[in-house]
C-alpha cells in the first residue's frame, strides 16, 4: 500500500544574482534568476516503510521534505499523502521564538491536529524527554541549537502522526541525547503503520534504520534502491 506519492515535483526559488548583490541593492530593478531546487522528481514510499534521503548539501533534500510536509507549495507536480497526518522534525522549523518551550508544545500539537486535552495528556512526557529543566518555561529564542533539537524531537516523537519526516536532527546534541533519540526512533519505527523519511549523511543511521534510500544531486534523483548499493555509489562519487 502506498503512503506517499510524489509525482513530477518541481520547486523553484527566485534569488538575486550572487555575483552582484551589492550592485543590485542600489538598483531600482534587481536582477533575479530562478534556481530549481527540486527538478521533476517522482517516487513512492510504502506504508510502514522507513525511507532514507541522502545527497550533498544543497542537493534539494530539505526542500523536498518541506514540500512533503506541506510547508512549500510546488511550482508543478504534486505530493499525495493519502489523507494521512504528517509532521516534520527539522532544526529552525516550526517554533514561535518569543514564546516559551511549553507554549510551543501546545502550538505544535494544535498545528498537528491534536486537541488541547490530548496535548495536555502528553505534556509531561514531552517535557521529561526534552530534559530542558527550567528552560522549558523560557523563550525559545534563548535556546541553543541542541536545546531546540531536543524540544523538537520530543514533541514530534511523542505526538505521533501517520508520517514522520526527519531532517538531520539525529546528529544534533550531546552524545547521550543522540543515543536516546536514536533509541526512540527505533522504537517508533517498529510500528508498521508509521511511515518515516529520514534525511541524513550518516551511513550507519541509514543502513540500520532504512529499507531503501534515495540519492539526490542538483535537485534530481540519481538513484533509489537498496541502502548499501546506493551508499556505495554515493561515497564513490563523493571521493572522486
ABEGO torsion letter per residue (X at the ends): XBABBBBGBBBBBBBBBAAAAAAAAABABBBBBBBBABBGBBBBBBBGBBBBBBEBBGAGAAAAAAAAAGABBBABEBBBAGGBBBBBBBBGBGBBAABBAAAAAAAAAAAAGBBAAAAAAAAAAAAAAAGAEAAAABBAAABBAAAAAAAAAAAAAABBBABBBBBGAAABEBAAAAAAAAAAAAAAAABAABBBBBBBABAAAAAAABABBBBBBGGBBABBEBAAAAAAAAAAAAAX
